[in-house]
């Protein structure tokens, strides 16, 4: 739990007695703040009950400009999600054009790295500059990145433009939740988060399923061009309808008080960690670099935590130290990271599973995700309905959602080349339903631990941990599949006989780069051996994901046990 206003003021008073003054603030001024904080805290406690009762009777239609605001927000979150997956099925085509197949997946990862690294900045910066201008900025940067991607002349320039696009995409995704936390009553937020998750899921699935189709019909550059007019519309709507939050609770929050040094430490640490993590999965020679970079990122994280834990800077931290304190809060952040890991690992593995086991094309494999994805929306609406009935239902919704995700990931292990399409849809449904339940439950269980004026920074804190888990999920699954395939295929090909060590090595390396090589260039028992190795590697990655999901569920049960012994933990 965060510090109460009185406790924070008492600590400031103690500091004043030791230092006498700081920046013109005297002991008398701090005592005045202590009395004011105590009165504020009492007023909050007195109004809490009546506010909760009143929220249920408040009509969301009374929110000024609601349709325009939500149109801008939901278009933005659709675009941010669409762009995060549109290259997952189109990157082989793009990489072939630039003759860099082994670097193709970095087209997607370069976007995800900056999304993850910059999400945490938007909370504090929108507290300073206001939601409207930060959302407008995010839309403009996203638009510039898309235009750059559509005219990129080399792989390196495409990586750069994808990273720039990710800076904007981070704001589109994060500020949607933050703006709604400003204007939507607490009891109604589950409903709005459910609608938000629908657009996020539609964006993820549309990107994954349409990327290959757009490449085949129009060329890969149109994967970015088609987003431009929609982004322009979202930008105009955001500028016209989204207003700044009530700034009275952010008194004194000026630009000079933003924690630039802490922001730099955190963003650099994240970028170093995530880049090195993925680089080490691509190149054997990069393993040493990856380990060194991870050590460096750990050092930067430690420096950041030490920096924000010392309450002497009087700066607005992008991740307030209060959002990292307490066993219950740490468990929620851990669960968020693990849930993000499971989600993106699942999305990464499935298209490969469909191509190898079922024999789908890349486009058809993407389309297979569309029908089950609708159940993410069903789960989100169930979550919203349950929260609208009683916010305390969050206690049940989180472990229930993760348990369903665990069941769904286990059922996905049953998919094989003889599995009919209707049964594949059925087996994929539980995971999507569970994600629709647990994602908003995680968000609100965390955010509701803090006062209203910390909802923006607490939202970005949770999104940060979830995004880190997502990038780790893609990288870890890719690493498991690559390494298991390499070991298993090498052994299988050697056992066939008739192939030299050099031929075995060439076949394995080419198989790692492209499924088209396996399907079109290999024949007979060699092709069978490689495809069986692929299946074995995919199953290994699926099992690993199941284990991670089980750990996430265990974390939630540990938190439930803590809640029984600590009544202060509400959700």
Number of C-alpha atoms within 10 A of each C-alpha: 18 18 12 14 17 19 14 14 21 18 14 18 22 13 17 19 12 9 11 13 14 12 6 8 11 16 20 11 13 20 16 14 19 21 15 15 19 17 14 14 14 13 11 13 11 11 10 12 10 10 13 14 11 12 16 16 9 14 11 14 9 8 13 13 13 15 12 15 23 21 15 25 28 21 23 33 30 26 27 27 24 27 29 25 25 25 29 25 25 30 22 25 18 21 19 12 13 14 14 14 16 17 17 23 21 23 25 22 25 24 26 26 27 24 29 27 24 24 28 29 25 26 28 23 23 22 25 21 17 18 25 19 17 23 29 22 18 23 31 18 19 33 25 15 24 27 18 20 25 18 14 17 11 14 19 12 14 21 20 18 25 28 24 23 31 32 27 30 34 32 30 32 26 27 27 22 21 21 24 19 21 17 17 19 19 20 22 22 21 27 21 19 25 25 19 25 26 25 22 24 24 22 24 25 26 21 27 32 28 23 28 28 20 21 21 13 9 10 15 22 18 16 25 21 17 13 17 20 11 15 21 15 15 27 23 13 19 26 17 15 18 22 17 16 19 12 14 8 12 13 8 10 17 14 14 10 14 19 19 16 12 22 19 14 19 25 21 14 23 24 19 22 25 25 19 22 23 25 19 19 20 19 12 11 11 16 17 12 15 23 15 15 21 20 14 15 23 16 13 22 19 14 16 20 17 12 17 21 15 10 12 11 12 13 19 22 23 25 28 19 17 16 22 19 14 11 11 23 22 16 19 22 22 20 28 27 25 27 29 26 28 33 24 20 25 21 19 19 19 20 26 21 23 21 18 21 19 18 15 18 16 23 21 17 22 27 20 21 23 18 13 20 24 18 23 26 25 20 27 30 22 19 28 25 18 19 22 19 13 12 24 14 16 24 18 14 24 28 24 18 26 28 21 21 30 24 18 21 25 20 18 24 16 12 19 16 13 8 12 11 12 8 12 19 17 14 20 25 24 27 30 26 25 27 28 30 32 27 26 27 29 24 25 23 21 25 23 18 20 18 14 14 15 22 22 27 27 30 26 30 25 26 23 26 22 26 26 23 25 25 24 23 26 23 24 20 25 21 18 19 22 22 14 19 25 20 13 18 26 20 14 17 24 14 11 11 8 10 13 11 12 9 13 18 16 12 21 21 15 15 24 18 17 13 18 13 14 22 16 9 12 16 11 7 11 18 19 15 20 24 21 18 23 27 18 17 24 26 20 18 22 25 16 17 26 23 16 18 26 19 17 25 24 16 19 22 15 12 22 18 10 14 16 11 9 11 9 10 16 14 22
